Amino acid sequence: MARSINESGSSWVFPDGPLEEIASRCDVITAASLVGSCKFYHDSATQSVALPASQPFGMPCVLHTHQTEVPPAHNPFYRVHKFKQEGAQKDKQHDAKDRKGTLCQLTPLDRISSDAVIPDGGTGMWAGANGDWIALLGFPWNWELVNVYTGRRIPLPPISEFKSTPDKLVFESNDQHLQLLKIAICRVPTAASNYTSFSVLAIFNAAIAVLHCASSRWTVLDNQFLAYGYSDAIIHKGIVFAVTQTGEVYAWNQLSWGPLLISTAPIPPELDEQGRYNLGSWWLARSPDGSRLFLVHTWGVTDGRDYTGLVRILPAAATSEGRHGRTIRGYGKGLLGCEVYSMDTSQLMPPRPWRRIISLGSYSLFLGVNYPIIIPVEDGAEHDRPNMARSNSVYTSHHAVGLAYPPSPEICRFSLNSEDCTVGFQTNIRWTWRQVPLWLIPSFANARQWNLPSRHRLCRGGGDGHLEALTGDNINLIAAHLDVTYTVRLAACSRELYDMISKDEGKMHHWDEPCLLMPPPAYWFDEHWDVARASRLHDTVYDLVPLDHPRRSVALPFMHDRKWLGANGDWIAAADHHEWCLVNVYTERHIPLPSLPDSKIDHSSFSYQPAYSFNWGPAIDLLKIVICQVPTKGGRYADYKLIALFDKTIFYLEGGGDWRMLEALTPAPDYPNYCDAIELRGHVFAVDETDGSTYFWDTANENLMLPFVIPPPVVDDQQYAWFLAPSADGKRLMIILTVNKIGIANAEVPPDIPYAANGLQLRQYPPVATYVFELDPLSTARAGDFLWRQVNSLSDHSLFLGLNYPIIANLKKRESKAPDGTLVPFMRKNCVYTAYRNIRYNQYPKILRCNLQPDEGETVGVISLPKDGWDSVRQAAMWFKPALNIARSVLPLKKQ
């Protein structure tokens, strides 16, 4: 694979090649769109070994509603991107414009589910699929075919014989109610026909309509012999075939004859005697070579209806097994079953008999609302267990759209091997789906056709392997779905890309504002943690949440099995059970840190958590790692300064040295109760939570003599939360104190207010006392007079305090108050924002915004994270400011 050209030689930008790096971070649909954007990427993808490993290309998958618990109105994953339609002819519907992308979930049979962003149908419903195309139903008569990779839309005309009703799936014709079952896309549109020629069947319970061109009319196929409703229909060798709910098969030749009843249901005697065929589903498909017609009958799947009085054994799962974030259930023989029949349709008058098929060989059938898929499937085993994807099997999903009761099991595998039982699973445990699941095989096999004719190709370069192909139209599509870290890498590839991303007119990344770095929202809800975790791309993807804009994702591969302990700028301090380290968020540069001196502490008594808990006389707990000075390239990444803040002691580290303990020599058991610490002008300062006293040591003194003690600025009976921060010019020490506990009378809890901008929950609490004081510690220490001066205003700045090193953000463009007195916008100047104070802060998590100059009666704004699930999350939310400056520092001297 070609690598990005970078004269500075920085291999961190795209070490595995640009295509693999970007595509692995995009959702699978966006990745396929990227592959089809230019010839260079298409040729690279066809030769890539790593790309199929990162995305489920060529695998049968279930496309279904995303399994997020955030209500759609406040969906933080809402994406907006541009789909530009290219072609010889354009109309207003095909002009380049913004379209919303719908975040869905793609569930491969033998992989963890991943995200998929497809063109948004608004309130439309999926009604069918074939290849790259899905059928969308809107109201009234807003039907269209949509290409999931390019966003091209082909409107379908209404059926003039039918009248619409308030229900988009119900129509009227001759005083008869017709229920739409699905849209069968029998022949897909192609660039060769200018997307005007295709074949589509609208399948209703009592009618079939066929359409072959967007500019023509639907033809309704009459059937005076119909006694039971239809179940499925396809076009085979130019003839329309339809099967009813009881297995009768009818055929129409649109040019000469029809309808013709070619067969009744070929039911085995044992099924006919028990009446199970009445509860089965009938499907039509084609043989792998397209020469024969298949009739498939599945039975035994329940759908929640009342079956009282029917001869029926309700299926009960005999076995269950958790795999890939879902529960696979096995059903005993005789409870669920499937038969496949074949007919040679070259002669229909009289028709030839059905022949039962006992084996599909290396092929498997995938049936549902989508057009039937029959492909070869390789058998395999994973950890001595058979894969869910098997040959000689029939897979089924919903047989129609808008079912009042979803089938159970929802996704079934019926094996034609007599020794195998039927297995199944559900796509959405909580039945939150609003779209019918579809079988979809992600692929870029048709990518060459997406941009035809050649004079309208999206690519305006890139043939020599450069990244110019990503500029212009494509960058909006790609950058909108890349996580923040990989967007920085993309910006580091060329000055043109950097300029485009830094301008970021849509403010997709909000480089100039502090954001909350936190686990994804699925981790916080009452869903089982393992299931929620499996629903994400992987467990090292976190959310970066601007306070007034949609959240973004952040890929932090180095956080696997690690816990973050602090942050400053581009660097995060992290730990596992073996070591502490510093890691750069963007470059992933890893700097191991030395162990704490064994002469000072004892690791053995807390061997199960050696990175967080230690024994030093009394037991001590790590609160956080304060990154006072980040490592830099100029200092060979050894010029960092760190504080390991424990509740009863402090250690200090300069790059290249060893940890040194800062002792206060307070008599036992009256050890200090530290809660925050920073380094300022060569001195370490730490505040005692008990009374607000501040200790400071001169780090230039190799022996680290006993500290000075600065008395607190406020002495009263109130319990405060204390924070330390440098002033904006870095010369003075600031101490910030807020009331430790907030609430209202009678312990009432204010209601949550959903914030649509980012999916967070806000609350309003009564005002609390918040104070900021400052002093010049060095000059006052020489004079021996420590006098704190109260700061009444931060002017255009706001403070962001917590596990991170204090951030003093310039918010000159922001207001200090909401014009209408409401909670939003939540980001304001002249405010103090506090988040988690340390990694062990297990008090009910609330993130506060306190105005230093509040109006009378102004409330405190609170971001409320769910109390339940804290033990599962284990990562304390902290403030983080995304930055593009690291990309600029490695840019080549001239444009690529």
Secondary structure, DSSP 8 states (H G I E B T S, - for coil): ------TT--TTSSTT-HHHHHHHHS-HHHHHHHHTT-HHHHHHHHH-SHHHHHS-TTS-EEEEE----S-GGG-TT-EEEEE---SSS--GGGSSEEEEEEEEEEEETTS--EEEEEE--TT-EEEEEETTEEEEE-SSS-EEEEETTT--EEEE---TT-EE-SSTTEEEETTEEEEEEEEEEEE---GGGTT-EEEEEEEESS-EEEEEETTS--EEE--TT--S-EEEEEEETTEEEEEETTS-EEEEETTTEEEEEEE-----HHHHHHTGGGG-EEEEEE-TTS-SEEEEEEE--B-S---TTS------EEEEEEETTEEEEEE-BTTBEEEEEEE-TT-BTTB---EEES--TTEEEEESSS--EEEE----EETTEE-S--SSEEEE--SSSS-SS--BSSEEEEESSTT--EEEE-S-TT----S--EEE----TTHHHHT-SGGG-S-SS-TTS-SGGGSTHHHHHHHTTS-HHHHHHHHTS-HHHHHHHHH-TT-SS-TTS-EEEE--GGGTSSS-HHHHHHTSS-TTEEEEE-SSS--EEEE-GGGTT-EEEEEETTEEEEE-SS-EEEEETTT--EEE-----TTT-BSGGGTTSTTTEEESSSEEEEEEEEEEE---TTTTT---EEEEEESS-EEEEETTS--EEE-----TT----EEEEEEETTEEEEEETTT--EEEEETTSTT----EEE--S--SS--EEEEEEE-TTSSSEEEEEEES----GGG-----EE-TTTS-EEEEE----EEEEEE-HHHHHHHT----EE----TTEEEEESSS--EEEE-TTS-SS-TTSSS-S---SSEEEE--SSTT--S--EEEEEESS--TT--EEEEE--STTHHHH----EEE---SHHHHHT--SS--
